[in-house]
């Protein structure tokens, strides 16, 4: 017997009508089941063959259980970004002359968040749609763990991006007196909101101002809907607050200045 998988509809989901349902986002399958004052959640990463053939209702999945003390029969299913910065390696490499700017678009796999509807939206579980490898980036004393994205940033936006990815626009502005050669981009996603336009998901636009040499970049998040996301509406806020400006290395690891390294590790 096979159980029909539903495409995820983001937002509040009542568990009263159906005690068990399966929601699919890309290669991720999330199962929700309700008992007496209990909501059970499970996830499974699907292979291409499983997506094509379907999953049997009795298929074994690893369960994790929570007791919802409020007795709530509703949860929110929302798209989220990873809990670490993401690193995208640029291929082909491009240059930004002094005083010039360029925009690129990074595609980040969705993390499915399941939250309680009441009491401040307590997160019950996070289910990444893709298992991304971790890499190191940054200064010798301030090395950051990042998730490495599979694809390079794109020079143009994708109008109808797969709903299992969030499109994050990055505006690069070269405020230095030297040519910036972009070989990689570290994007700190904790301050980004998520917007929905049709079936496509967008993150807030990030402005990165390159200062040159060993100086960290000035990074700020633009408020409101990204200009490229026509007709988009807010669907999820950021993991962290949104400071006006932060300092952070974006294009070059400190190792590249001290050791001449060609890549992060």
C-alpha positions in Angstrom: 0.0 0.0 0.0 1.3 3.4 -0.9 0.6 6.7 0.8 0.2 9.9 -1.3 2.9 12.5 -0.7 1.7 16.1 -0.6 3.7 19.0 -1.9 4.4 21.3 1.1 2.0 24.2 1.5 3.8 26.6 3.8 1.9 27.9 6.8 -0.4 26.7 9.6 -1.4 23.1 9.4 -4.2 21.6 11.5 -3.7 18.1 12.7 -7.3 17.5 13.6 -8.6 16.6 10.1 -5.9 13.9 9.4 -3.9 12.1 12.0 -1.1 11.3 9.6 0.3 13.0 6.5 3.4 13.0 4.4 4.9 16.3 3.0 7.5 16.3 0.2 10.0 19.1 -0.5 12.5 18.2 -3.2 14.2 15.0 -2.0 13.0 15.4 1.6 9.9 13.6 2.9 8.5 14.7 6.2 5.8 12.7 8.0 3.5 14.2 10.7 1.4 12.1 13.0 -0.8 13.1 15.9 -1.6 11.1 19.0 -3.2 12.1 22.4 -1.5 15.5 23.2 1.5 14.4 21.0 2.8 15.3 17.6 5.3 12.9 16.0 7.7 13.9 13.3 9.9 11.9 11.0 12.0 12.5 7.9 13.5 10.6 5.1 15.8 11.7 2.2 14.4 10.2 -1.0 16.5 8.8 -3.8 15.6 9.5 -7.5 14.1 6.0 -7.7 11.9 6.5 -4.6 10.6 9.8 -6.0 9.6 8.1 -9.2 8.2 4.9 -7.7 6.7 6.3 -4.5 7.1 5.2 -0.9 5.1 2.5 0.8 3.0 3.6 3.7 4.7 1.1 6.0 8.2 2.2 5.0 10.5 2.4 8.0 11.5 5.9 9.1 13.3 7.2 12.1 10.9 8.8 14.5 11.4 11.5 17.0 8.6 12.3 19.5 7.5 15.4 21.3 4.7 16.0 23.8 3.0 19.3 23.1 1.9 20.4 26.6 -0.6 23.0 25.3 -2.6 20.3 23.6 -2.3 22.2 20.3 -3.7 20.6 17.2 -1.9 23.0 14.8 1.7 23.4 13.7 3.4 25.8 11.3 5.5 24.3 8.5 7.8 27.0 7.3 10.9 27.3 5.0 14.1 28.1 6.7 17.8 28.7 5.9 20.7 26.7 7.3 21.9 27.3 10.9 25.4 28.1 9.6 26.8 30.5 6.9 27.0 29.1 3.4 30.1 29.2 1.2 29.7 29.3 -2.6 32.7 28.8 -4.8 32.6 30.9 -8.0 33.1 29.3 -11.3 34.0 31.0 -13.6 35.8 33.6 -11.5 34.8 37.2 -12.2 36.3 40.6 -11.3 34.7 43.8 -9.9 36.8 47.0 -10.7 37.3 49.7 -8.0 34.1 51.7 -7.6 31.9 49.2 -9.5 29.3 46.7 -8.4 28.0 43.4 -9.4 25.0 41.2 -8.4 24.9 37.5 -8.1 22.3 35.0 -6.9 23.0 32.0 -4.6 20.7 29.0 -4.5 20.4 27.6 -1.0 18.6 24.3 -0.2 15.5 24.8 2.0 15.4 23.7 5.6 11.9 22.7 6.6 10.9 24.1 10.0 8.1 22.6 12.1 6.9 25.0 14.9 4.1 25.1 17.5 1.5 27.7 16.5 1.3 29.0 20.1 3.7 30.3 22.7 6.1 32.1 20.5 6.4 29.5 17.8 8.7 26.9 19.5 10.6 24.9 16.9 9.9 21.2 17.2 12.2 20.1 14.4 14.4 21.2 11.5 14.7 19.0 8.4 17.4 20.1 5.8 16.4 19.0 2.3 20.0 18.5 1.4 23.0 17.2 3.4 25.7 19.8 2.7 29.4 19.3 3.6 31.0 21.5 6.1 34.1 23.6 5.4 36.2 26.2 7.3 36.4 29.9 6.3 37.8 33.1 8.0 40.6 34.4 10.1 43.1 32.3 12.0 41.5 33.1 15.3 37.9 33.5 14.0 37.5 30.5 11.7 33.8 29.9 10.9 32.2 26.6 10.0 30.1 26.9 6.8 28.0 24.7 4.6 29.5 24.3 1.1 26.9 24.8 -1.6 27.0 22.5 -4.6 26.4 25.2 -7.2 28.2 28.4 -8.0 26.4 31.8 -7.7 24.6 32.9 -10.9 24.8 36.2 -12.7 21.0 36.3 -13.3 17.9 35.4 -11.3 16.0 32.2 -12.1 12.3 33.3 -12.5 10.7 30.0 -11.4 13.3 28.3 -9.2 12.6 24.9 -7.8 10.6 25.3 -4.5 13.2 23.2 -2.6 15.7 26.1 -3.0 15.8 29.7 -1.7 17.3 32.3 -4.0 19.5 34.8 -2.2 20.6 38.0 -4.1 24.0 39.5 -3.2 25.0 42.9 -4.3 28.8 43.3 -4.3 30.2 46.8 -4.2 34.0 47.4 -4.5 34.8 50.3 -2.2 38.5 49.7 -2.5 41.2 50.9 -4.9 42.0 47.4 -6.1 40.3 45.0 -8.4 38.3 42.4 -6.5 38.6 38.9 -8.0 35.6 36.9 -6.8 36.6 33.2 -6.3 34.2 32.4 -3.5 31.5 34.1 -1.4 30.6 33.5 2.2 27.0 34.4 3.0 25.9 34.8 6.5 22.2 33.7 6.3 21.2 34.2 10.0 19.9 37.7 9.4 17.9 37.0 6.2 14.1 36.8 6.0 12.3 34.6 3.5 9.8 35.7 0.9 7.4 33.8 -1.4 6.6 34.8 -5.0 4.3 32.2 -6.5 6.0 28.9 -5.8 9.5 30.5 -5.6 11.3 31.4 -2.4 13.6 34.4 -2.0 15.9 35.6 0.8 16.5 39.2 1.7 19.1 41.0 -0.5 22.6 41.3 1.1 24.9 44.2 0.3 28.6 43.4 0.7 31.0 46.3 0.5 34.6 45.1 -0.2 37.2 47.3 1.6 40.3 45.8 0.1 43.5 44.1 1.4 43.1 42.3 4.7 40.1 44.4 5.8 36.8 42.6 6.4 33.9 43.5 4.3 31.0 45.7 5.5 27.8 43.6 5.3 24.2 44.8 5.5 20.8 43.3 4.8 18.4 45.3 2.8 14.9 45.6 4.4 11.8 44.5 2.6 11.1 42.4 -0.5 14.1 41.9 -2.8 13.8 44.0 -5.9 14.0 40.9 -8.2 11.2 39.1 -6.4 8.2 40.7 -8.0 5.0 40.5 -6.0 6.7 38.5 -3.2 5.4 38.5 0.4 7.1 37.8 3.7 6.7 34.2 4.9 9.4 33.7 7.6 11.6 36.1 9.6 15.3 35.7 10.2 16.9 33.3 12.7 18.8 36.2 14.3 18.1 39.9 14.6 19.0 42.2 11.8 21.8 44.7 12.7 22.4 47.7 10.4 25.9 46.6 9.5 28.2 43.8 10.4 31.9 43.1 9.6 32.9 39.8 8.1 35.2 38.2 5.6 33.2 37.4 2.5 35.6 36.8 -0.4 39.0 35.8 1.1 40.0 33.7 4.0 42.8 35.1 6.2 44.9 32.1 5.2 45.0 33.4 1.6 46.9 36.4 2.8 49.3 34.7 5.3 49.9 31.4 3.4 48.8 32.1 -0.2 46.2 29.4 0.0 44.1 28.9 -3.1 41.1 27.6 -1.3 39.5 27.3 2.1 39.8 24.1 4.1 
